[in-house]
Amino acid sequence: MTAGIANERVWQLLNLLADGEFHSGEILAEHLGVSRASVFNALAKVADSGVVLQRVRGRGYRLARPWHRLERSEVLRQLGKDAALFNLEILPQAASSNTLLLQRAGPDIANGGAPSGSVLAVELQTAGRGRMGRNWRSGVGTALTFSLLWRFDCGLNALSGLSLGVGVAVVRALRKLGAQDVRLKWPNDILTGQGKLAGVLIEAQGDMLGPSTVVIGIGLNYTMPANLARQIDQPASSLEEVCAALPTRNQLLAATLLELAQALQQFAQGGFAVLRNEWEQCHIHQNRPVQLQMANGKLVSGIARGVSDSGELCLETVEGMQRFNSGEVAGKLAGNERGMRLRDGGAEHSGAGATASHPLPQSGLSANVSRVRR
């Protein structure tokens, strides 16, 4: 869980300091109509949120790195003619954009529910969630965290593979923005050679036969300050490390929304099958040895042969081809498994583990939809 900035005055100060220039405590206090002591006390509260301040006697305060805040008008400008597809709101702080958007979804639009295309972006999430209840850690300006609500005419049964399709959309956007060597890992992690760059959490509600509503939560590392990296318990990467020219977060949000809209429209027309080949081309473990750890602790070794039309992981094992819709993937066979005889295994590849959600037998969905609400 990330510490929050509960004081509105702190956000006002961060906006004033966003340019990265020095601002004296006196000028800041005058601008806000408060005492210098109030300014000092407010700025003392930001350290736990990943904000690094520099203080120089006689010059005042500045952010160690300029903070380019999200601006609704700028995102809409970047979206151009497609801005009409989205209803965008930006909040300085919230516990979880997914939780808020799910609450706004309602049973349907007729009963006051948020329309399809509703977007909620949050500068600082204090309880951002990943799969299996894991926390997503980020600081002010160091990540892009947002959720998109999308409504489908189809039922929950037809949503298998959706999170993989979302991964394709994110990779499309990142590559158009100049990101290098961005890959996908089953079921819904976006990686670079340095580690995990982004993750996807999808939560759904509706009927098995339709209609249905999904809230797609995306967290993407924009930069990786040392104080934040120390809090993360797996190899992690940031967009700053893979882009020669780092786009603004406003550009990043707009580009990702555009690709999401296109991929979701494709999915609505043909399911994950129409995105499957593209996903496999981005798959970091395609045709490579992996181990899959099941929820019961059992290990299954094999060659990753891509995914099915419903998003299941296809493994070629000594017992034949098998499909899985849950488990944790590691990209290197253990020493006691190296004697396995598998066709065309390719070179071993070592990568960070990715975790899929548990299967949802009560709904008939694969693990790619993390949670079902009825």
N, C-alpha and C positions, 0 to 999 in steps of 0.2 A: 504494500500500500504506500502511496506517495503522500507526503505531508501536504496539506492544503494551505492556501492563503485566504483566510476567512475575512480579513479586513479589507473593505472596499478601498480604503485609502492607500493600501499597498499597491493595488492594481492601478490606481491613479498615478502613483509615483513611478511604477514600471513603465507606464505609457509615456511619461515625461522623459524617462531615461532611455527609451527605446532607441534613440539615435546613436548611442554609444559615446556621446560627448560628456564632458564634465559639467555638472550642475551643482552650484553651491547649495548648502543646506538652507541658507537664507532665502535664495531665490525660490527653491522648492517650497519652503514654508509659506512664502508670500503668495505663490501661485495657488496653493491649496487653502490659504486662509487659516493656517494652524501655526503652532509654535515650532521652533527648530527641534525641540525635544520630542515633539510628536513625530516629526519626520525621522529622527534618529531611531525612535522605538519601532516605527513601522518598517523601516528598512532592515532592522535586526531580525525580522520575522521571515525574510525571504530565503535565507540560506538553506533551510531544509527542503526547499522546492527546486533545488538545482540551480539557483541563480547565484552567480558569483559577482560580488560587488568590489570595486576598487575605491579606496578612499585616500585622497592626497590632501594634506593640510594646505589650505590656501586656495585649493581648486575645487574641492567638493567631492561628489560621488559620480561614478559612472559604472555601467555594466562592463564586465570584462569582455563580453562579446555583445554586439548590438542585437537587439531582439526585434526581428521583423514579424510583428504581430499579424494575425489573420485579419483581413479586411473584407467585409461582405461585398462592398462595391467593387473591389478589385477582383475578387473571385468571379463575380457576375460578368465583369468586363472580359475576363479571360475565357469565360464560357461562351461569349458571343451570342449567336442566334439560338444556341441550345440552352441558354439560361432558363428558358420557360419550362424546361423539363424538371427543374428543381425548385424546391422551397427551402432556402438556406437560412439557417440561424447559427450564429457563432456566440458561444458563451465563454466568459473568462475562466470559469471553474465549475466542475460538476463531479459527482462521484463516478458516474458511468454514463456515457452517451447512449450506450445500448439500452440501459435500464430506463432512462428518460424517454427514449423514443418508443420503446415497447409500451410504456404507460400511455403515450399519446396515440398509439395505433388504434385502440378501441376495437370493438368487434368488426366495424366496417366504417366507410366514409359516411354512409347514411346516418349513422348514429354518432357523428361528431369525430370520427377517427381521422388521424392525419392522412393527407393524400399521398399517393405513391410519388416517390421522388423527394420526400422530405429528408433533409440533411441536417444533422446536428454536429457541428464541429466544436471541440472544447480545447481551450488553450492548456488547461491543466486538469487532468483526471486524477482524483484522489483515490479511486477504487476501481481503476481500469481492470477488466477481466480478460483472461485468456481461456483456452480450453482447460477442461477438468478443474476449474476453479483457481487456476494460477493467476497471479497478479501480473499486470503489464506496467512496468515502471517507466516514467518519463518525467522530464522537468519542463519548466517554462521555456518555450521556444525550441526545445531539443527534439520534438517529435511532431508528427501530424497524427492526431487522434480524432476520428469522426465516425459517425454511423449514418447509414442510408436505409430508409424504409422503402420497400418495393412490394407492390401487390401483384399477385399472379391469379389468373383465372383457374389454373390447375390446382389440384389438391396437394396435400403434403406428400403423398406417395410419389409424386412426379418431381420432387425436389432433390432426389439423390444426385450427388455430384455437383451440387450448386457451389459449394465452397471451392472446389477445384476450378470451376469456371471463373469465380471471382479472382482466384490467383492468376489466371491467364490475363484478366483485365488489368491487374496491378502491374504485371510484368510488361504488358504493352505500353502502359503509361510511362513507366520508369525508363524503358528503352527509348521512347520518343524524346524523353528529356535528357538523354545522353548517358544514362547509367550503364556501366559496363559489367558483363559477366553476372547478370542477375538470373537466378535459377529458381525452380520450384521443387519443393520436397513434399511428398505425400503426407497428409492430405492437403494442408493449407498453410504452409510456411513459405516465405519468400527469403531466399538466401543469397549471399555473395561468398566469395572465397574466404572472407574473414569471419563469417558467422551469420546469425539470423538478422535479417534486415526488417522484416515486417511479418505480421501475423493477422489472421482473419478469424473472427468469431461470428457465427450465424445463429440467430435464434428465430424460431418460426412459430406461428400460431394460425389456426384455421381448421378446416375439415379435411378428412382424408381424401374426399372426392372433389373438393374445391368450394369456394375460392380459398386462397391462403395468402398470408402476409409474412414477409421476412424482414428482419432488421440485421443489416450487415455491418459489423463493427470492424474497423481497420485501424491498426496501430503501426506506424512506420517511423523508424529511427531517422531523424533528420541530421543531427549531430550526436556525438557521443563524448560528452565531457568526462574527465577522469573520475569525478566524484559520483557520476551516475553509473559508469562502467563497473565500479567496485560493488554496486548493489545487485548486479545481474549475475546469475549463477550458471550461465551458459555462454558459449562464444557468440558475440553480437557484433553487428556491423552497422554502419550508418550511410546515408546517401552521400554525405560529404566525402566519404572514402572512395566512392566509385563514380563520381561525376567530376569531370574536368572543370566544368562551369556549373556551380551549384544553383539550381533554380530556386526561386523564392517558394515559401510554403504556400502562398496564394496560387502560384503557377502549379505547384504539385497537387493541390486539392482540386483545382479545375481540371487538370489533365486526367487525374484518376477518376473523377466523376464522369467525364465524357466517355472513357473506356468502359467504366462499369455499366453505363446506360446501354452502350452497344452490346456488350457481352450478355447482359440480362435480357435484352430483346432477342438475341440469338438463342439463348437458353429457353426462353418462353416458346419459341417456334419449334425448336428441335431437341430440347434437353441437352444434357452434357455431351451427348454423342457428337454434336457439331463442333465442339471445342476440344474433343479428346486428343486428336492428332497434335494440335498446337500445344496442349499441356505436356504430352509425352516428349515433344521436341525441347521443352524447357526443363524436363525432369532430371534432376541432378544425379539420380541413381539408375537411370534407364540402362538396362542390360548390364548391370553391375551386381556383384554379390552384396547382399544385405542380410541382416538379422532382424526379425520382427519379434518383439517381446509382447506377449499377450497379457491381458489383465490378470490372468491367473499365474503369471510368472513364467509360463512356458515359452521357450525360444523356438522360432521357426526360421531355418536358414534356406536361402535360395537366391535365384537370380531375379531381379526386378524386371519384369517384362511389361511394364506400363500399367495401365488401368483399364477397367471395363467401362462400358457405356454408362454405367451408373456410378462410376467413381471408385469402385473397389480396387484395391491393390492386387495385381496379378503376380504371383511368385511361382517360378519354375523350381520345384523341389525334387528330391530324390523319389518322392511319391507321386510326382506328376504336377500338373499345373493346378494351383490352388488360388482362391480368391479370398480376400480379407477386407472387412470394413471397419476394423479397429486394431489398435496396437501401436507400439512405439518402434520406429525404424532407426536402426543404426547401420551405417554404410560400410562396415568392415566385418568379415567373418572372424569369429574367435579362433584361436589356434587349434582347438580340438576339432574344428569343422573343416580345416583346410584340405582334408583328404576326400571331400565330397566330389563326385564326378558330375559336373553339370555342363551342358552344352554351351559353347560360346560365351563363357562367363565374363570375359573382358578383364581389365585390370581392377584390382581392389581400389576402393575409394573410401577415404576416411572423412566423415562429415559429422556435424552436430546432430544430435538426436532430435526428432520431431515427434510430437505426441498427438494421436488422434483421439477424438472423443469415444466413449464407449458406445456400442451399438444400441439401437432403440427398437427392440423387437416389438414393443407394444404399438409402435406406429408404422412399422414396415419401412422406416427410413434407414438409410445407411448412416454411418457415423459422421458423414459430412454435414449434416444439419445438427448442430450441437445440442439443441434443446427444443422441445415441442410444447406449446401451450395450447390448450383447447378451450 
